[in-house]
Amino acid sequence: MRIFIDTGSVAEVEEVAAWGVLAGATTNPSLLAKEEGDPGQAIQRICALLAGPVSAEVVSADVAGMVREGRALRTLSEHVVVKVPFCAAGLQATRELSADGHPVNMTLVFSPTQALLAAQAGASYVSCFMGRLDDISVDSSEVLGGIVATLRPGGVTAQVLAASIRHPEHVVVAARLGCEVATIPGPVLRQMLEHPLTAAGTERFTADWQSRPELGAWLDGLVAGAPVAA
Ligand code: E4P
């Protein structure tokens, strides 16, 4: 499963991109509205940092507006994926945009039947919101599993994208269910780094090594004599 970052913050993408684990990003109007500055520049900077798919969402409610905004968003970068909310107009806009070669992430998908329609309209990604399902006491793993199981036998190319991730367990569930992508907020990605045994183990290794100073001197010498990477 590929990992995207779910954010409108260039600084957050810069921080996490350095880990070498990100394949793309998703933004949405709420995330971009939290940030200062020009949203177009932020999207372009995120595209440049990741050189992978970066979803940017249309906000019009009618087909013509969605298509117009989608085409305009695509001028920002070849990496932009047009994010279109699920509804009848969104399906029609997805069909038009995808027929013109613009990749679409159909968002706000909460059921296998919606996912089927999104895939048939030509969406490249179908975004199912786990956290928002759990918020209304609907088991997100059931729904997400249903979406994966429903799309797979049909041979559709749409990738299932797990969104609205609230904690690391959502990520594990999405991967186990066979989602192609999970888009994860920065705080959850940072949580995924942590384990008390990792911290304790690192502390123990450091202390044991430092208890023998000659070992440190040996390693320093080895490093000094090693060829410098190009
Ligand atoms: C991503 O594509 C979605 O817009 C995002 O994950 C929604 O997350 P939220 O439910 O935490 O707002």
Residues whose N, C-alpha, C, O or C-beta is under 5 A from the ligand:
A	BS01	E4P	D6 T26 T27 N28 G131 R132 A163 S164 I165 T183
